[in-house]
Structures are given as C-alpha cells and as structure tokens.
Amino acid sequence: MARRQLSGLKPQSYEHPLDKKALDALQKTGGLETLVRKVNEWGFERMLRMQLTGSHLQVGADSFPEVHALTREAAANIDLPSMPDVYIAAGGAINAFTAGTGKPMIVISAEAIDALTPDELLFVIGHEMGHIKSGHVLYYEIAEFLPVIGSIVGGLTLGLGELAGTGLQVALLNWKRMSEFSADRAGLLACQDPNVALTVMMKLAGLPRSCYDSANTEDFIAQARAFETLDGEALNWIARRLSAMDQNHPWTVHRAQQCLQWIDTGDYDRLLAADHQGPRPMIGAAFCTSCGAKLAASAQFCSGCGLQLRAAG
C-alpha cells in the first residue's frame, strides 16, 4: 500500500489526553528537576550509550538493509527531524525501547525482527520514534531505570527523601504508561494500517507463533471493546489501576482499546488526510522551536532533539 509522508506533522496533533494530563502532573511533582539534574551530573546517559553500543548490533544499509529501510520510512512518514541510530539486541521476547536525548537510539529485540512482518515492524519503529518526536525520552529513561538509579545512589536521598517511596516514582511510572498511548498513535501514523497495529498487539499479548496465520483479529477487537465497558464498573476500575501501579506499560488489550477509540472518533482518519505543511517551529516557550516537543518550564535543552534552549547557569 502507498503510505503518506506527513510532512509538518506536530506531536501535539496526536498526543493522547491521558499522556498530557500525566505529564502535567509529573512536571508539578516536587523533586523532578533535582533528579534530572543529578542524572545529568552522573553521566548516566553516557554510561547507558556505552552499554548499548557495546552489546548490540548496529543497523546499517549494508548490514540490515530491510530494517534500515523501514527506519527511514517511519521517520519520513511521521516527519521525525533527525534519524536515530538503531540497534538489534539478543532477546526472546518482542520488545523495543528508545534511549538517548542528544542522539537517540532505538533498540529492537531479535525476536521482534523474526516475529513481526515488515509492516508490523514499521509500527513498532514508528512507536519508538513517537517517543522521540514527543520529547518523552529523558523522562522515559529515568522511569525505566529508576530502580537502577536507586541502587547506585544507595542511601543518598538527593533531597527527595527515600527515592523508591516518593510520589515522584509513582508520577513517573504513571506518565510512562500514559505516554505509550501517544506512541501507539505515532506507530499507527507510521504504518497507516489499523489492522497491522492490532496484530502487533496480539503478538505482544501472547499470540503463539503457530497461530500467526490463523489469528482472528475480529475476536481481539471484540475483546478490546468489551474491556472498554469494564472501565465504568467501580471494582474493575480500582482493580485495574492498583494492579498496574508497578508496570511500565499499560495492559496490551487496554492499548488496543485506546487505539480503536481514536480510530472510531474519526480523529485518526482526519489527521492522516490533513495537510500538515507549514513551518515546523512552534509558537511559544512551551514547545521546542526545532522539533515541537513539549518542554519543561526550566529546561535548558530539548529532550526530543537535544536543541540547547538557553545557556547553562
């Protein structure tokens, strides 16, 4: 199928409202600025980059041409300002993640390469690029590796009290889960096929390889729509949120339900058909003038593209 390149696409145009609400709450949580400053002082990202580049296989036009081509297509389809580095990691699960604020890196598991079709892999790569485009990566890293940060600092409190027990950790994990809904929308805009997005989620939910060719997407859609009705029942509402408190991602069926809801409203089709041409810079200090990513009030650099916003100090 022919896919549109959505030149001029702004992350705010597909940002999920729960992502925005959770990010606003996170940025108002005491201690976030201190934690970000300390992570930068420790050079945590440099250590992470060293670990990733020293452990995994880098994707290039010659070494992994199919993955490289999909990466370029995903970036063009959602108008990512710059190309991230892509690596393939050993692993027995379908997985991918993004790291690095200055020069982002996308790491994809070997199992994802084997288990997903090219279109499905395009969705996954677009999802990860959505995190980059929306400026999620800095907070995403901190939320992902907060237990490691806690073990490194040991008894240090950083002026935040016990790191593992603060409201900051809860706010970070809650935002991280909600940010996945925005990234799923970016993945759908990259692959431009709702059925592809849903089959990826079926595989993430545990679809056996032996059922890949015979899987019934309609049954999964019905399950996702049935899940939506549970949200109105008080006991299920409480149980779902309590059980998700320590999880980095929303439940996969919940992700499918949110994706379907976006499609059902017609917002996905309208965004796909819209003319996004125009200058990329955003108006106002709340957004990066280069990539349009949302900025924290005290930010000195853009967590989406690394643009320096003001002189340090």
Summary of the structure (lengths in Angstrom):
residues: 313
radius of gyration: 19.2
end to end distance: 50.8
largest distance: 59.5
contacts: 985
relative contact order: 0.15
helix: 56%
strand: 6%
